[in-house]
Amino acid sequence: MSEFSVWLDEYQRIYQRPRSIGSRPCPHCLARALRLVFVVPSPEAESGTAAFWCASCLRGLIPLRAPVPADAERSVEGTEAVPNYTLVVDTGDAD
């Protein structure tokens, strides 16, 4: 399985259960430092931009638009503290 696929799988797990994020290891460095923050235009917005990264190795997925799960962390646009992390991208390698 490619690293990109592993990251996508981890994103889906955490998206389904946002409160589990502290117990999940980073797909790259295995640190329990994953972050999933939804940058939203207003606190009550139902969708936003999901930023998913590891605070330890600073790797993660490209931010993407998504509905915000009920228990997910939100940050209003302009107040977010998302670092400049290295993107894990799909290289087209077969899984």
N, C-alpha and C positions, 0 to 999 in steps of 0.2 A: 504494500500500500504506500502511496506517495505521502510525503510530509503534508502536502496541501490537503489530501483526503483525510488524514488523521486530524488535522486542525478543524476541518469542516465537521467531522463527526463529533469532536469535542464541543464545538459551538452548538450543535444541535442538542447535545445532552444538557448543556448548561442553559440553553434557551428554554428547554422544557421544564427545568428545575433550577431557576436562578439562585435559590438559596444554597444549592450544593456547590457553588463555585469555590468556596474555601477548602473543600475536601478533594478537589480535582487537581491532578498534576498537569503541568505544562507538557504538551506533546513534544517539545524540543529539549528542555533542560530538566524536566521533572519536578521543578520547584512548585510549591503550592501557592503560586502568586498570580493566577489568572485573574483578569479583570474583564468585565462586560458592562459597558456603560452605554445607555441610549441617550444620545444628544437629541433633545426635543425642543420645538419652538416655544412651548409653554408647558407648565407643570402637568396640565390635564390632557395633553396630546396623547392620542392613541397610537401614533407611529412616530418613529424617529430614525436617526442614523445609529446603527449598532457599531460600536468600536470594541473589538475583542483582541486582547493582547496579554502577554506575560510581563509583569512588572519586574521580573528578575532578569530575563534574557532580552527583553524588549523586541520580541518577535510577535507577529499576529496577523490576522486577516485584514484585508482591505475593508474599510468601513462601508456598510451597506444599509439601505433602507429596509425597515422591518417593523411590523407591529410590536408594541412594547408589552412584554408579559407582565402580569399583575405584580409580581414580586421583584421585578428587575430594578437595577439602579438607574436613575434618571439624572440628567444634568441639562439645565436650560442652556440653549445656544448662547455662546459668549461667556459662560461661566465654567465650561468643561475643562478638566485637567487631563487631557489625553496626551501622552508623550509622543514624540516623533519616533515611532518604532519601525523596525524592518518588516516589510511585508512578506508573508509566505504566499507564493503564487503558484498557480497551476502551470507546470512546465510541459504538460502534455505527455509526460511519461505514463506508460501503462501501469495500472495498479497491480 
